[in-house]
Amino acid sequence: MTVFWTLKSIPELANLPARDRRVNWRRAYRRSWRHWQIWAGLLACALCAAVGAGLGAFASHPIVGAFIGGGVGGFVFGQTTVRVARSHYRNILLGLDS
């Protein structure tokens, strides 16, 4: 499994100038919200934060637990977003989607 840490690590965007990378990412990101996987990832992020808060409550630090759980969930959500957005890059980079 490949982990995408930056926009430059996404193969479709790696050879583009930084400005074009950002513009194309925004286009693909907006389109990705039409897919159920994004909403499932967002729900997973919230659930991770809730589980983290619950586990943190055992150690008398529910806020710290929520931050850690939210961080893990945010990572999962980010990776899900990149994978869904990559499905839009071909059309965006070829100019088929405006």
C-alpha positions in Angstrom: 0.0 0.0 0.0 1.4 3.3 -1.0 1.0 6.2 1.4 0.7 9.7 -0.2 2.2 12.3 2.1 2.2 15.3 -0.3 0.7 16.2 -3.6 4.1 15.6 -5.2 4.0 12.0 -4.1 0.8 11.4 -6.3 2.1 10.0 -9.6 -0.3 11.9 -11.8 0.8 15.2 -10.3 4.5 14.6 -9.7 5.7 16.1 -12.9 3.6 19.2 -12.8 4.7 22.7 -11.5 3.5 23.4 -7.9 0.7 25.8 -9.0 -0.7 23.3 -11.5 -0.5 20.5 -8.9 -2.6 22.6 -6.5 -5.2 23.6 -9.1 -5.6 20.1 -10.4 -5.8 18.7 -6.8 -8.6 21.2 -6.0 -10.6 20.1 -9.0 -10.3 16.4 -8.2 -10.9 17.0 -4.5 -14.2 18.8 -5.2 -15.4 16.0 -7.5 -14.4 13.3 -4.9 -17.2 14.4 -2.5 -19.7 12.8 -4.9 -18.4 9.3 -3.9 -19.6 7.2 -0.9 -16.0 6.3 0.0 -15.3 9.9 1.0 -18.3 10.0 3.3 -17.3 6.6 4.8 -13.8 8.0 5.4 -15.2 11.1 7.1 -17.4 8.9 9.3 -14.4 6.7 10.1 -12.5 9.8 11.2 -15.3 10.8 13.6 -15.5 7.3 15.0 -11.8 7.1 15.6 -12.0 10.4 17.5 -14.9 9.1 19.6 -13.1 5.8 20.3 -9.9 7.8 21.2 -11.9 10.0 23.6 -13.5 6.9 25.2 -10.1 5.2 25.6 -8.6 8.5 26.8 -11.3 8.8 29.5 -9.9 5.7 31.1 -6.6 7.6 31.6 -8.5 10.8 32.6 -7.5 12.5 29.4 -10.4 12.2 26.9 -9.2 15.3 25.0 -5.8 13.8 24.3 -7.4 10.5 23.3 -9.8 12.4 20.9 -6.8 14.2 19.3 -4.9 10.9 18.8 -8.0 9.1 17.5 -8.8 12.1 15.3 -5.3 12.1 14.0 -5.5 8.4 13.0 -8.9 8.9 11.5 -7.7 12.0 9.6 -4.9 10.0 8.1 -7.3 7.3 7.0 -9.6 10.0 5.6 -6.7 11.7 3.7 -5.6 8.5 2.1 -9.1 7.6 1.1 -9.5 11.1 -0.4 -6.4 10.8 -2.5 -7.4 7.4 -3.8 -10.8 8.6 -4.9 -9.4 11.8 -6.4 -6.9 9.9 -8.4 -9.8 8.4 -10.4 -10.6 11.9 -11.7 -7.1 13.0 -12.7 -7.1 11.4 -16.1 -10.0 13.5 -17.3 -8.8 16.6 -15.5 -5.3 16.4 -16.9 -6.5 15.7 -20.4 -8.9 18.7 -20.2 -12.0 16.5 -20.6 -13.5 17.9 -17.3 -13.6 21.7 -16.8 
